[in-house]
Each structure stands twice: as structure tokens, then as C-alpha cells.
């Protein structure tokens, strides 16, 4: 025979329902826990998405810096090539000038 107990839930033995006051306490505790945990979980989700957005922005910034680095490298090569051409021309004209001065 089952013993009726209103102190704790004992559904495994007799399938009894706990006392209404205990159900109320349980509901109040669950509600309090939910009210405490909801802002915490919401804050965690907000922080997570903020970090994801910051990571995306950082990736775009890194890509922009890499593009600028490539642009600077290509521009430096072009400038060096032009400078080499100018130096070559200058040497050529200097030789011509030396020849003309030597012949006169």
C-alpha cells in the first residue's frame, strides 16, 4: 500500500501529485531562475554576436591592409623601373656628351 506524502514528490512509488504549496514554491523558484538566467543568456548571445561582428570587421581591415601592401609593392616596382630607365638614359646622354666634348 502506498503512503501518502505531501512533503516531496514521490511519483515513482505511488504516482502522487505534490502538495499545491510545494508546486507553487517550485514554480516560483523556476520563474526566479528563469528571470535571473534570461538576461545572462541574452548578454552572452549579444556578446557573441558583437565579437562575430568585430571579427568580420577585423578581417575586412586586414584584407584592406593587404591590398594596400600589394599596391605599395607594385607601385614601388614601377617607380624603380622608371628610375632605372631614367638612370640608363642619363648615362647614355652623359656618354654622348662626353663624346661630343672629346671630339671638339
N, C-alpha and C positions, 0 to 999 in steps of 0.2 A: 504494500500500500504506500502511496506517495504521501510525503509530509509536505504540508503547505508552508511555504516560506515567503514572506514578503520583504525579507532583508536583502536578498540578492537574487539575481536571475538564475534560475536553475532549469533551463529548458531541456537539458539532456536527460534528466530523470523523469520528470512528470509533464513537461511542456507547459509550465505555469507562466503566466504573464506577471511581470514585476508590479509592485505597487505603483499607483499613479504618481505619488510624490517622488519616487525614485526615477520614474520616466521623465518627470519634469526636471529633476536635477541633471539627468543625463542630457536632455535636450538643451538645457541652459549651458552646460559645460561644452557641448558640441558647438553651440552658437557662439560662445565666447571664444573658443579655439578658432572657429572659422573667422570671426571678426578680427582676431589677432593675426592669423596667418594670411588672410586675403591681402592686406596691404604689403606684407612682407613678400609674398609671391608676386604681387603686382610690381613691386620695386625691383625684384630680381629680373622679371621679364623686361622692364623698362631699361635697366642697366645692360642687360644682354643685347637688346636691340640698339641701344646707344653705342655700345662697343662694336657691334657689327657695322654700324654706320661710320664710326670713326675709322675702323679698319678699311672700309671701302674708300673713304676719303684719303687715307694714308696711301693706299695702293695707287689711287689716281695721281697723287702728288709725286710718288716715286716714279710712276710712268712718265709724268711730265718732266721731271728732272733728268731721267734717262734720255728722253727725246732732246732736251736742251743740250745734254752732254754730247750726243751724236751730232747735233747741229754745230756745236762748237768745234768738234773734231774735224768735220767735213769742211767747215769754213777755214779752219787753221791750215788744212791741207791745200785748199785753193789759194790762200794768201801766200803760203810758202812756195807754191808752184809759180805764182805771178812774180814773187820776189826773185826766185831763181831765174826766171825769164829775163827780168829787168837787169839782174846782175850779169847775165850772159851777154845781153845786148850792150850793156855798159862796157864790158871787157872787149867786145868786138869793136865798138866805136873807139875805144881807147887805143886799140891796136891800129885801127885805120888812121887815127890822129897821129900816133907815133910814126907811122909810115910816111904820112904826108909831111910831118915836121922833119923827118930824117932825109927825105928826098930834097927838100928845099934847102 
